[in-house]
Amino acid sequence: MKAENIIVFPEVLRTKLGDEAAKQLVDIVNATAEKTKNDVFEFLIERFESRLAKSESSLIRWMFLFWVGQLAVTTGIVFTFLGSIIRALT
């Protein structure tokens, strides 16, 4: 990603420094801004991945509890249904 010029250089300063020095100063500021932006993105990505890993483990735990509960309820309904059929037949 190419950094755009992020600063407006005053004409007075440009004439004092010269065009080449002003361009180099703008390039330094842009490179520093780009590096800072990339560092912030890397930090946020690491933080997001860390939170995602924690939430995934929590999600897996809750899914397991949900399916165990569903299995228990389904088993109870099946046994109740079968028990009522057996009592009706006898």
Summary of the structure (lengths in Angstrom):
residues: 90
radius of gyration: 33.0
end to end distance: 79.6
largest distance: 107.3
contacts: 177
relative contact order: 0.06
helix: 87%
strand: 0%
